[in-house]
Amino acid sequence: MNMSEEDVRQKLRDLFADDRLGAGSTLNPETIVAGARRRRRRRQLMQTTSGMAAAIVMVGGGLTVFTIHDKDNGAAFPGDQLTMGAASSSLVQPGPASPVPPASSSAQPPEQTSAPQHSTISDGPVKPPKSTAATKPPAPGKVTTGSLLTAAGFGKLRLGMSESEAELAAGPLRAKEVRGTCTYGYAEGAAVPGPASVSLTEGNGITVINPSGTVHTPEGIGVGSTEADILAAYPGSTKDGGAYVAPVSAVSAYRIVVAKDGSAVSILLTSINQDCQFS
């Protein structure tokens, strides 16, 4: 049952006029009714604005929360109106469930360090340098000047020829001389590349051919060759006084005479086993 305000006032008048209260009341029914009216209006306002208590409004890049204050008892309702946003900073408070989002960062992203660029220009696969350890030693200097003296002989003269065979091939020996068992002579002419002295025995035939001019061997050893060249060409060489004896076959050897500086100055061909002089 709903009662009007006038009915409420009348009930209050009758209540306060009742002698059973024992004392006259100083309360004014009009004041009570007016206060009740104000509270009713506040309750209606609360019902219509309850959904707005937690509303969040973005203002100036932040959040502004509507708050309502009661001037009398600090309730969450204003006496006459709602204040929104930055118009009344004293009435704006951030709600506990509505954290203000952080402002957008103006920091620049770190600069990316560019990796060193590699050249794309290529002429093909790079070949590794040749190993010096596998490099062959330089070939000995080859001498080709002068006449050729082989391991068998000089021109048509051959080691082991008898005196008659030698004269048949190259003509009579000049300045022939016999000393002991050895015969010495001198051969020249078309049968030999150049003049050469020879030594021979009756049993072994020609045992020494000693050209008087410049000669070289098939291995490139000649006048001017160094000791290193001689040893490289003939690893089995042995030193005999001022000459190197270099075997070149089972029965013959070169006798290479060297100067004090080690360079070759002359070469002759000799049988390995013989007793005649190197005339």
Residue frames relative to the residue before (quaternion, step in Angstrom):
aa qw qx qy qz dx dy dz
M 1.0000 0.0000 0.0000 0.0000 0.00 0.00 0.00
N 0.2373 -0.7850 0.5610 0.1131 3.57 -0.65 1.12
M 0.1884 -0.7752 0.5969 0.0849 3.56 -0.97 0.93
S 0.4324 -0.6820 0.5226 0.2734 3.52 -1.08 0.74
E 0.6763 -0.4881 0.3590 0.4190 3.49 -1.29 0.24
E 0.6362 0.5302 -0.3399 0.4457 3.57 1.01 -0.73
D 0.6344 0.5137 -0.3369 0.4692 3.57 1.05 -0.71
V 0.6326 0.5276 -0.3362 0.4564 3.55 1.02 -0.77
R 0.6487 0.5162 -0.3308 0.4509 3.57 0.93 -0.86
Q 0.6630 0.5099 -0.3161 0.4477 3.56 0.89 -0.88
K 0.6377 0.5201 -0.3319 0.4611 3.59 0.97 -0.80
L 0.6585 0.5015 -0.3089 0.4686 3.55 0.97 -0.81
R 0.6277 0.5237 -0.3520 0.4559 3.62 0.97 -0.75
D 0.6665 0.4988 -0.3098 0.4594 3.54 0.89 -0.92
L 0.6531 0.5244 -0.3244 0.4396 3.58 0.98 -0.82
F 0.7161 0.4458 -0.2636 0.4680 3.56 0.85 -0.95
A 0.6561 0.5093 -0.3116 0.4616 3.62 1.19 -0.49
D 0.4955 0.6589 -0.4317 0.3660 3.56 1.25 -0.21
D 0.4439 -0.7203 0.4752 0.2414 3.55 -0.80 1.09
R 0.5671 0.6298 -0.3855 0.3650 3.55 1.16 -0.40
L 0.5160 0.6269 -0.4334 0.3911 3.60 1.18 -0.15
G 0.4065 -0.7500 0.4400 0.2803 3.58 1.16 -0.37
A 0.7924 0.0732 -0.0550 0.6031 3.63 1.12 -0.14
G 0.5579 -0.6165 0.4450 0.3328 3.49 -1.14 0.65
S 0.3348 -0.7498 0.5347 0.1992 3.57 -0.77 0.96
T 0.3440 -0.7362 0.5528 0.1844 3.51 -1.09 0.81
L 0.4928 0.6616 -0.4391 0.3558 3.55 1.26 -0.03
N 0.3012 -0.7470 0.5735 0.1496 3.52 -1.01 0.89
P 0.4546 -0.7016 0.4719 0.2800 3.60 -0.65 1.01
E 0.6189 0.5531 -0.3523 0.4323 3.60 1.04 -0.67
T 0.6494 0.5179 -0.3180 0.4570 3.53 1.03 -0.84
I 0.6491 0.5186 -0.3204 0.4551 3.55 0.99 -0.84
V 0.6630 0.5060 -0.3085 0.4574 3.55 0.92 -0.89
A 0.6505 0.5169 -0.3226 0.4534 3.58 0.99 -0.84
G 0.6556 0.5033 -0.3213 0.4622 3.59 0.99 -0.77
A 0.6350 0.5226 -0.3346 0.4602 3.54 1.06 -0.79
R 0.6262 0.5441 -0.3379 0.4446 3.54 1.08 -0.79
R 0.6565 0.5070 -0.3210 0.4571 3.54 0.95 -0.87
R 0.6671 0.4988 -0.3174 0.4532 3.62 0.89 -0.82
R 0.6200 0.5378 -0.3446 0.4557 3.59 1.08 -0.72
R 0.6554 0.5035 -0.3173 0.4651 3.53 0.97 -0.85
R 0.6406 0.5193 -0.3314 0.4584 3.58 0.99 -0.77
R 0.6467 0.5172 -0.3239 0.4576 3.59 1.00 -0.83
Q 0.6428 0.5056 -0.3270 0.4736 3.60 1.00 -0.76
L 0.6506 0.5213 -0.3133 0.4548 3.57 1.01 -0.85
M 0.6267 0.5355 -0.3287 0.4609 3.55 1.09 -0.75
Q 0.6549 0.5213 -0.3165 0.4462 3.58 0.99 -0.86
T 0.7152 0.4562 -0.2640 0.4591 3.59 0.94 -0.85
T 0.7681 0.3532 -0.1868 0.5003 3.60 1.15 -0.56
S 0.3796 0.7468 -0.4841 0.2528 3.60 1.28 0.12
G 0.6675 0.5130 -0.3104 0.4415 3.56 1.07 -0.68
M 0.6656 0.5065 -0.3041 0.4560 3.54 1.23 -0.37
A 0.4650 0.7140 -0.4424 0.2799 3.63 1.19 -0.23
A 0.7747 0.3182 -0.1730 0.5183 3.57 1.07 -0.75
A 0.3616 0.7512 -0.4892 0.2560 3.63 1.24 0.24
I 0.1775 -0.7783 0.5979 0.0721 3.54 -1.07 0.83
V 0.0828 -0.8008 0.5931 0.0030 3.50 -0.72 1.06
M 0.3625 -0.7165 0.5535 0.2211 3.58 -0.86 0.94
V 0.0741 0.7823 -0.6112 0.0947 3.54 -0.63 1.15
G 0.8583 -0.0161 -0.0064 0.5129 3.60 -0.71 1.07
G 0.7167 -0.4377 0.2583 0.4775 3.60 0.97 0.79
G 0.7185 0.3733 -0.2576 0.5273 3.70 1.21 0.05
L 0.5160 -0.6147 0.4922 0.3371 3.58 -1.32 -0.21
T 0.1104 -0.7688 0.6269 0.0617 3.55 -0.95 0.89
V 0.1996 -0.7987 0.5618 0.0808 3.57 -0.71 1.06
F 0.4122 -0.6890 0.5394 0.2538 3.48 -0.95 0.91
T 0.0263 0.7843 -0.6194 0.0211 3.58 -0.85 0.92
I 0.2262 -0.7754 0.5833 0.0854 3.47 -1.06 0.77
H 0.1159 -0.8132 0.5701 0.0184 3.59 -0.77 1.01
D 0.3071 -0.7199 0.5971 0.1756 3.48 -1.13 0.76
K 0.4226 -0.7251 0.4872 0.2414 3.53 -0.69 1.06
D 0.6965 0.4933 -0.2870 0.4349 3.57 1.10 -0.63
N 0.8534 0.0674 0.0126 0.5167 3.58 0.67 -1.08
G 0.5892 -0.6230 0.3654 0.3622 3.61 1.19 0.39
A 0.3506 0.7308 -0.5152 0.2784 3.60 1.18 0.41
A 0.6069 -0.6049 0.3877 0.3398 3.55 -1.25 0.34
F 0.6094 0.5074 -0.3828 0.4740 3.59 0.92 0.85
P 0.4117 -0.6907 0.5295 0.2703 3.59 -1.00 0.75
G 0.6258 -0.5506 0.3916 0.3897 3.53 -1.23 0.36
D 0.8465 0.1193 -0.0318 0.5178 3.59 0.79 -0.91
Q 0.8354 0.0548 0.0268 0.5462 3.62 0.97 -0.69
L 0.4429 -0.6404 0.5568 0.2891 3.53 -1.39 0.20
T 0.2051 -0.7684 0.5952 0.1151 3.54 -0.96 0.87
M 0.1423 -0.8248 0.5466 0.0244 3.60 -0.66 1.09
G 0.8581 0.2047 -0.1358 0.4509 3.50 -1.29 0.66
A 0.7880 -0.3431 0.2661 0.4364 3.47 -1.29 -0.62
A 0.4223 0.7139 -0.4742 0.2952 3.65 1.22 0.03
S 0.7821 0.0701 -0.0519 0.6170 3.60 1.08 -0.63
S 0.2300 -0.8227 0.5070 0.1146 3.55 0.02 1.30
S 0.6114 0.5676 -0.3634 0.4146 3.62 1.14 -0.50
L 0.7097 0.4317 -0.2608 0.4919 3.58 1.20 -0.47
V 0.6386 0.5231 -0.3320 0.4564 3.62 1.24 -0.10
Q 0.0868 0.7750 -0.6181 0.0992 3.55 -0.73 1.09
P 0.4673 -0.6693 0.4826 0.3174 3.63 -0.90 0.75
G 0.4477 -0.6895 0.5067 0.2598 3.50 -0.96 0.90
P 0.5842 -0.6135 0.3976 0.3524 3.65 -1.06 0.65
A 0.7275 0.4171 -0.2460 0.4861 3.59 1.10 -0.64
S 0.6937 0.4392 -0.2651 0.5055 3.56 1.27 0.07
P 0.0754 -0.8201 0.5661 0.0360 3.65 0.28 1.18
V 0.4860 -0.6585 0.4930 0.2952 3.48 -1.04 0.84
P 0.4075 -0.7187 0.4934 0.2717 3.63 -0.67 0.98
P 0.5394 -0.6273 0.4381 0.3516 3.60 -1.01 0.69
A 0.5508 -0.6094 0.4585 0.3392 3.48 -1.13 0.73
S 0.5821 -0.5938 0.4177 0.3662 3.52 -1.10 0.67
S 0.4547 -0.7069 0.4774 0.2562 3.52 -0.84 1.01
S 0.2702 -0.7664 0.5658 0.1396 3.50 -0.96 0.93
A 0.4264 0.7103 -0.4699 0.3046 3.57 1.30 0.07
Q 0.4326 -0.6997 0.5109 0.2494 3.51 -0.93 0.89
P 0.5179 -0.6221 0.4682 0.3543 3.61 -1.01 0.68
P 0.5792 -0.5961 0.4129 0.3723 3.58 -1.06 0.69
E 0.5070 -0.6521 0.4748 0.3037 3.48 -1.03 0.84
Q 0.3992 -0.7119 0.5259 0.2393 3.50 -0.95 0.87
T 0.3532 -0.7301 0.5480 0.2045 3.51 -0.86 1.00
S 0.3484 -0.7573 0.5144 0.2013 3.51 -0.54 1.14
A 0.4426 -0.6879 0.5089 0.2683 3.54 -0.92 0.93
P 0.5829 -0.5806 0.4184 0.3848 3.59 -1.09 0.60
Q 0.3994 -0.7303 0.5095 0.2179 3.50 -0.87 1.02
H 0.2863 -0.7469 0.5787 0.1588 3.47 -1.04 0.86
S 0.5105 -0.6499 0.4681 0.3129 3.49 -0.98 0.80
T 0.2726 -0.7674 0.5610 0.1487 3.52 -0.96 0.95
I 0.5126 0.6311 -0.4287 0.3940 3.53 1.28 -0.02
S 0.1018 0.8001 -0.5812 0.1084 3.55 -0.72 1.02
D 0.2833 -0.7522 0.5740 0.1564 3.51 -1.04 0.79
G 0.7327 -0.3354 0.2261 0.5473 3.54 1.19 0.33
P 0.7077 -0.4382 0.3125 0.4577 3.57 -1.23 0.09
V 0.4268 -0.6974 0.5219 0.2430 3.49 -1.04 0.91
K 0.3061 -0.7598 0.5471 0.1723 3.53 -0.73 1.04
P 0.4696 -0.6673 0.4881 0.3097 3.58 -0.91 0.85
P 0.5678 -0.5959 0.4333 0.3671 3.56 -1.11 0.62
K 0.5456 -0.6223 0.4524 0.3322 3.52 -1.08 0.71
S 0.4705 -0.6798 0.4875 0.2808 3.51 -0.98 0.87
T 0.4137 -0.7163 0.5086 0.2390 3.50 -0.86 1.01
A 0.5753 0.6008 -0.3849 0.3998 3.57 1.19 -0.47
A 0.7213 0.4230 -0.2487 0.4888 3.57 1.12 -0.68
T 0.4715 0.6835 -0.4412 0.3402 3.56 1.26 -0.05
K 0.4375 -0.6990 0.5011 0.2627 3.54 -0.87 0.95
P 0.5400 -0.6061 0.4569 0.3636 3.56 -1.05 0.61
P 0.5966 -0.5863 0.3934 0.3815 3.58 -1.03 0.66
A 0.5200 -0.6380 0.4696 0.3194 3.51 -1.04 0.82
P 0.5427 -0.6244 0.4371 0.3529 3.59 -1.02 0.72
G 0.5777 -0.5887 0.4325 0.3642 3.52 -1.16 0.62
K 0.2491 -0.7887 0.5476 0.1268 3.55 -0.73 1.04
V 0.2232 -0.7587 0.6032 0.1037 3.53 -1.00 0.97
T 0.0558 -0.8139 0.5782 -0.0017 3.58 -0.82 1.00
T 0.4883 0.6617 -0.4430 0.3571 3.57 1.22 0.17
G 0.7429 0.3795 -0.2949 0.4659 3.57 -1.12 0.62
S 0.6753 -0.4859 0.3772 0.4068 3.54 -1.37 -0.12
L 0.5063 -0.6559 0.4788 0.2900 3.55 -1.24 0.50
L 0.0847 -0.7626 0.6410 0.0180 3.54 -0.91 1.03
T 0.1526 -0.8209 0.5471 0.0594 3.57 -0.45 1.20
A 0.6722 -0.4842 0.3745 0.4165 3.56 -1.33 0.05
A 0.6768 0.4860 -0.2922 0.4693 3.62 1.24 -0.37
G 0.7725 -0.2828 0.2170 0.5256 3.61 1.00 -0.69
F 0.4787 -0.6342 0.5361 0.2849 3.51 -1.40 -0.32
G 0.7971 -0.0516 -0.0133 0.6015 3.56 -0.28 1.22
K 0.8010 -0.2402 0.2009 0.5103 3.57 -0.88 -1.06
L 0.5461 0.5890 -0.4103 0.4320 3.58 1.25 -0.08
R 0.0575 -0.7997 0.5976 -0.0051 3.57 -0.90 0.95
L 0.5515 -0.5742 0.4877 0.3583 3.51 -1.19 0.66
G 0.7753 0.3486 -0.2607 0.4577 3.60 -1.05 0.79
M 0.4983 0.6402 -0.4466 0.3774 3.62 1.24 -0.18
S 0.4399 -0.6547 0.5428 0.2884 3.53 -1.13 0.68
E 0.6856 -0.4713 0.3333 0.4436 3.57 -1.24 0.21
S 0.6628 0.5019 -0.3145 0.4581 3.57 0.91 -0.79
E 0.6435 0.5103 -0.3197 0.4725 3.61 0.99 -0.79
A 0.6474 0.5192 -0.3215 0.4560 3.55 1.00 -0.83
E 0.6878 0.4641 -0.2952 0.4737 3.63 0.91 -0.87
L 0.6142 0.5399 -0.3498 0.4570 3.56 1.12 -0.58
A 0.7069 0.4554 -0.2612 0.4741 3.56 1.00 -0.80
A 0.8375 0.1866 -0.0632 0.5097 3.60 0.84 -0.93
G 0.6016 -0.5453 0.3689 0.4524 3.59 1.20 0.01
P 0.7139 -0.4532 0.3075 0.4363 3.57 -1.29 0.21
L 0.4760 -0.6516 0.5091 0.2996 3.57 -1.07 0.76
R 0.3069 -0.7487 0.5633 0.1670 3.54 -0.92 0.91
A 0.8360 0.1515 -0.1401 0.5085 3.57 -1.24 0.62
K 0.1642 0.8184 -0.5301 0.1493 3.51 0.98 0.87
E 0.0180 0.7889 -0.6097 0.0755 3.54 -0.98 0.97
V 0.2093 -0.7692 0.5949 0.1032 3.53 -0.98 0.92
R 0.0348 0.7691 -0.6358 0.0544 3.54 -0.89 1.11
G 0.8185 -0.0545 -0.0224 0.5714 3.48 -0.34 1.32
T 0.7905 -0.2455 0.2155 0.5181 3.52 -0.75 -1.07
C 0.6489 0.5229 -0.3044 0.4614 3.58 1.28 -0.15
T 0.1912 -0.7415 0.6346 0.1040 3.53 -1.16 0.78
Y 0.1416 -0.7864 0.5990 0.0516 3.56 -0.89 0.97
G 0.0850 0.7909 -0.6016 0.0722 3.52 -1.03 0.79
Y 0.3664 -0.7044 0.5724 0.2049 3.54 -1.40 0.04
A 0.1033 -0.8073 0.5807 0.0194 3.57 -0.78 1.12
E 0.1421 0.7616 -0.6251 0.0949 3.52 -1.14 0.83
G 0.4626 0.6543 -0.5091 0.3140 3.49 -1.30 0.34
A 0.7783 -0.3750 0.2588 0.4320 3.53 -1.38 -0.18
A 0.6104 0.5898 -0.3525 0.3940 3.59 1.15 -0.48
V 0.7605 0.2702 -0.1602 0.5683 3.58 1.22 -0.43
P 0.5826 -0.6021 0.4085 0.3622 3.63 -1.09 0.62
G 0.7908 -0.0769 0.0672 0.6035 3.57 1.16 -0.54
P 0.6972 -0.4502 0.3238 0.4543 3.58 -1.23 0.21
A 0.0535 0.7892 -0.6080 0.0686 3.57 -1.08 0.79
S 0.3265 -0.7146 0.5822 0.2091 3.55 -1.10 0.74
V 0.1502 -0.7966 0.5815 0.0686 3.59 -1.09 0.67
S 0.1714 -0.7284 0.6515 0.1247 3.53 -1.34 0.45
L 0.0564 0.8098 -0.5804 0.0645 3.57 -0.95 0.84
T 0.2148 -0.7382 0.6224 0.1467 3.50 -1.29 0.37
E 0.6249 -0.5553 0.3889 0.3872 3.52 -1.24 0.43
G 0.7203 0.4505 -0.2556 0.4613 3.56 1.01 -0.73
N 0.7948 0.3110 -0.1471 0.4999 3.65 0.97 -0.78
G 0.4266 -0.6954 0.4793 0.3237 3.58 1.18 -0.18
I 0.7913 -0.2487 0.1987 0.5221 3.60 -1.11 -0.63
T 0.0952 -0.8111 0.5766 0.0241 3.57 -0.77 1.08
V 0.7842 0.1736 -0.1064 0.5861 3.65 1.20 -0.34
I 0.0270 -0.7427 0.6688 0.0192 3.56 -1.09 0.88
N 0.0014 -0.8233 0.5632 -0.0704 3.58 -0.48 1.24
P 0.2195 -0.7948 0.5512 0.1278 3.61 -0.09 1.29
S 0.3928 -0.7281 0.5102 0.2351 3.60 -1.03 0.74
G 0.6865 0.4540 -0.2864 0.4905 3.58 1.20 -0.38
T 0.6908 -0.4489 0.3636 0.4347 3.55 -1.36 -0.17
V 0.0017 -0.7979 0.6018 -0.0358 3.56 -0.91 0.97
H 0.1339 -0.7533 0.6318 0.1246 3.53 -1.39 0.14
T 0.4506 -0.6831 0.5093 0.2662 3.56 -1.23 0.47
P 0.6554 -0.4978 0.3701 0.4309 3.63 -1.21 0.25
E 0.6632 0.5000 -0.3084 0.4638 3.62 1.14 -0.52
G 0.5774 -0.6334 0.3590 0.3695 3.60 1.27 0.12
I 0.4946 0.6181 -0.4593 0.4029 3.60 1.15 0.47
G 0.1913 0.7693 -0.5854 0.1697 3.54 -0.88 1.01
V 0.7700 -0.3007 0.2485 0.5049 3.53 -1.28 -0.33
G 0.7626 0.3216 -0.2660 0.4942 3.57 -0.79 1.06
S 0.5131 0.6307 -0.4388 0.3826 3.62 1.19 -0.27
T 0.4166 -0.7116 0.5145 0.2352 3.58 -1.11 0.74
E 0.6721 -0.4675 0.3756 0.4343 3.54 -1.29 0.19
A 0.6305 0.5278 -0.3368 0.4588 3.59 1.03 -0.77
D 0.6367 0.5177 -0.3319 0.4653 3.58 1.02 -0.75
I 0.6540 0.5242 -0.3142 0.4459 3.58 0.94 -0.89
L 0.6969 0.4670 -0.2770 0.4685 3.56 0.89 -0.96
A 0.6298 0.5206 -0.3426 0.4635 3.60 1.09 -0.60
A 0.6951 0.4601 -0.2784 0.4770 3.60 0.98 -0.79
Y 0.7944 0.1298 -0.0462 0.5915 3.57 1.05 -0.79
P 0.2002 -0.8344 0.5016 0.1100 3.61 0.21 1.23
G 0.6947 0.4856 -0.2883 0.4456 3.62 1.12 -0.54
S 0.3630 0.7599 -0.4777 0.2502 3.59 1.24 0.25
T 0.1327 -0.7597 0.6316 0.0790 3.54 -1.24 0.66
K 0.4423 -0.6900 0.5094 0.2621 3.54 -1.15 0.69
D 0.0069 -0.7790 0.6258 -0.0379 3.60 -0.90 1.04
G 0.8015 -0.1422 0.0514 0.5786 3.56 -0.01 1.27
G 0.7882 -0.2552 0.2232 0.5137 3.54 -0.72 -1.15
A 0.6914 0.4349 -0.2817 0.5035 3.59 1.14 0.46
Y 0.3564 -0.6781 0.5967 0.2388 3.51 -1.35 0.43
V 0.2191 -0.7397 0.6241 0.1240 3.58 -0.98 0.93
A 0.0316 -0.8231 0.5652 -0.0462 3.56 -0.48 1.29
P 0.2880 -0.7682 0.5430 0.1792 3.62 -0.30 1.18
V 0.0912 -0.8088 0.5801 0.0305 3.58 -0.96 0.93
S 0.7732 0.0692 -0.0924 0.6236 3.60 1.28 -0.02
A 0.7124 -0.4442 0.3110 0.4455 3.56 -1.26 -0.07
V 0.7956 0.2893 -0.1407 0.5134 3.59 1.14 -0.55
S 0.7653 0.3444 -0.1788 0.5136 3.62 1.20 -0.22
A 0.0504 -0.7792 0.6245 0.0160 3.52 -1.32 0.46
Y 0.4061 -0.6513 0.5715 0.2905 3.53 -1.29 0.42
R 0.1577 -0.7319 0.6500 0.1305 3.52 -1.14 0.70
I 0.0950 -0.8264 0.5547 -0.0191 3.55 -0.31 1.35
V 0.2151 -0.7842 0.5731 0.1020 3.56 -0.44 1.24
V 0.1283 -0.8023 0.5818 0.0356 3.58 -0.89 1.00
A 0.4812 -0.6427 0.5181 0.2948 3.53 -1.26 0.57
K 0.7317 -0.4165 0.2954 0.4515 3.56 -1.31 -0.03
D 0.6827 0.4720 -0.2971 0.4721 3.58 1.10 -0.60
G 0.5962 -0.6131 0.3475 0.3846 3.61 1.28 0.10
S 0.5615 0.5992 -0.4039 0.4031 3.62 1.19 0.01
A 0.5296 -0.6504 0.4487 0.3086 3.55 -1.07 0.78
V 0.1529 -0.7959 0.5814 0.0718 3.60 -1.04 0.85
S 0.8027 -0.0457 0.0187 0.5943 3.62 1.16 -0.40
I 0.1499 -0.7730 0.6122 0.0722 3.56 -1.24 0.54
L 0.0033 0.7721 -0.6355 -0.0075 3.57 -1.08 0.78
L 0.3844 -0.7040 0.5519 0.2282 3.55 -1.30 0.39
T 0.0167 0.8132 -0.5786 0.0606 3.58 -0.84 0.98
S 0.5050 -0.5873 0.5259 0.3514 3.48 -1.32 0.46
I 0.5617 -0.6183 0.4198 0.3550 3.58 -1.05 0.73
N 0.7811 0.2163 -0.1213 0.5731 3.62 0.89 -0.85
Q 0.3915 0.6899 -0.5291 0.3014 3.59 -0.32 1.26
D 0.3170 -0.7797 0.5209 0.1421 3.61 -1.19 0.62
C 0.5014 0.6565 -0.4369 0.3559 3.62 1.19 0.08
Q 0.5715 -0.5886 0.4496 0.3533 3.55 -1.27 0.40
F 0.4644 -0.6472 0.5309 0.2892 3.53 -1.31 0.47
S 0.0251 -0.8507 0.5246 -0.0218 3.56 0.57 1.26
